[in-house]
């Protein structure tokens, strides 16, 4: 029994290993000082596509062609690869998954194999990255940077495989009297292609032979699920191409939604066939960033119709101080000059991230959308292009909001050369689709890494009396989250108290023998140095809590629920090492408890439950395999074919007064009538907002749990959505908000596809929606 339990613990430990996080701060300054003289232009930042997929925990990257040497700093950035692919024409905000485009990390190179292009890193990767959709770029590390008046510092534009990110760390000052930019360095615009003068065509995913023009590129690329790259339907933040006779292309999207392309020509009845604007993207700019979407191409029959404008790239700079009156920009490009056919849409603004360890002063920061293309024919109205949306800007430093003007405006729609035709329909979509301007986020505090935590318990060399020792330490008091690791594997996160003291007790017992505990702090996407390791030993034979096993709690499904024949049973155990799930008085289905006290069992597709009433209960086991008490029996009913789709993640340690969404999990795929569930203080009034609109107000129960079931009469549309929970005070005022959770609603063809939860115990751990554990953490926090 002990051998089996040890193997289970080993499986649980493997998937939660974590590498050292980003603690590079302002860099090493190894590249010295950079001066760009007046009248000159300098391009920095070698980049290359990732040739082979890189998985979490590995220390090698394959990037042939990257100009990099031993000791250099590189950035790994997943630029493409939004999955699942959105449907063309969906202009609702796209919640970018945490495992998708925009994710990045920094790494130091210890050696380079020039023949194979393999880079060996000093530390393992924190995340996994797909080949072809990820790029690797060298990050410059300067002591000082000076851009003189009429000088320009820029980056090689994105070419579909790499480029577009101007990244540098500066230990001293950046003095910019000229221009630092990644204008037009982002996602590609749709290329113009002449057609045969077709009329009357329509379609979101229309082939060139039927009159569809090329759409702009975005985080999902430009090819739809049918492999088509043409048609008026946008694909994520890439603008759609004009359909049929001389319609305009749509503008790219990013911080806002792109403008629609103009209508087809008067000879085609001036139909609404212009490309749809690219969708806005929703993500946290502290840990992700992406390019502006490319504009869609205009449609035409001649040789001078216009392609879509390229989106803005990324400017990523950390420095001790910023000075000067120059411009720092990542704006989208306008479509090509006016022609005698339909015009392309403008590219969307990209992203600018400036983080200063002192003063942040500049002339102007821009992530503007590019203007839509004009048409110059005067005898009939043709379709101009839609304007690109504004981008995203993050400004951190002393006096950032007063010393650094910003502009994230949308590009103007193109204009028709026909008298009084104006934009001929080119412009923003309806008000329900959101704004076209971008977003600016100011942090009025200097950039600095959190203080390095110190482990105070256990003391070095201590022989613990328990296999679940209390781990204590001290960190900064400015609101960081402390990650605690045992043997390099994270066992919990905690917010220190007002005195900086934090404490964590492992939920699952540690194996007997020697261990090492470390901790690191994280704030606003920046990490501290790892604490000095403390080594200790756990005893060979100790039954936690004297061998007494607490009752396990079954959270999913709830009593009286209706499920499919392969439901997920999930819950929490406060001190068990494994849990037996008993269905209809059958045998124990034994599953492990992870290091955070979670368990889950998915009924396999090979043995589905019959339609009708069923019951289930659970009980935990200790290290010796002894049984704990059974939980209350939960009854449920199997009513439909197809697996149950409820998945989610643990809410983690948080301020108990802040509401936390638990179901669905970030990036979960759910059916059109999902249940929303979460935790807050007991008796709290919680308002749920779906896609920015009030959905329902619910009250938490005695355990602090709230739930809301979406009815069939208001079923959600297929595609991306986001949900937020907010406390409503007794006076009706809005209180604390939960972090936003993005999820996908599956289409009818997806409903018979399992969630994959039963693939392997390790794979299940990150998917379980365990409201009970979050509620338990909050009960402990209130004590």
Buried (B, 14 or more C-beta within 10 A) or exposed (E): EEEEBBEBBEBBBEBBBBBBBBBBBBBBBBBEEBEBEEEBEBEBBBBBBBBBBBEBBBBBBBBBBBEBEEBBBBBBBBBBBBBBBBBBBBBBBBBBBBBBBBBBBBBBBBEBEEEEBBBEBEBBBBBBBBEEBBBBBBBBBBBBBBBBEBBBBBBBBBEEBBBBBBBBBBBBBBBBBBBBBBBBBBBBBBBBBBBEBBEEBBBBBBBBEBBBBBBBBBBBBBBBEEEBBBBBBBBBBBBBBBBBBBBBBBBBBBBBBBBBBBBBBBEBBBBBBBBBBBBBBBBBBBBBBBBBBBBBBBBBBEEBBBBBBBBBBBBBBBBBBBBBEBBBBBBBBBBBEBBBBBBBBBBBBBBBBBBBBBBBBBBEBBBBBBBBBBBBBEEBBBBBBBBBBBBBBBBBBBEBBEBBEBBBBBBBBBBBBBEEBBBBBBBBBEEEBBBBBBBBBBBEEBBBBBBBBBBBBBEEEBEBEBBBBEBBBBBBEBEBBBBBBBBBBBBBBBBBEEEBBBBBBBBBBBBBEEBEBBBBBBBBBBBBBBBEBBEBBBEEEBBBBEEEBBBBBBBBBBEEBEBBBBBBBBBBBBBBBBBBBBBEEEEBBBBBBBBBBBBBBBBEEEEBBEEEEBEBBBBBBBBEEEEBEBBEEBEBBBEEEBBBBBBBBBBBBBEBBBBBBBBBBBBBBBBBBBBBBBBBBBEBBBBBBBBEEEBBEBEBEEBBBBBBEBEEEEEBEBBBBBBBBBBBEEEEEEBBBBBBBBBBBBBEEBBEEBBBBBEEBBEBBBBBBBBBBBBBBBBEBEE
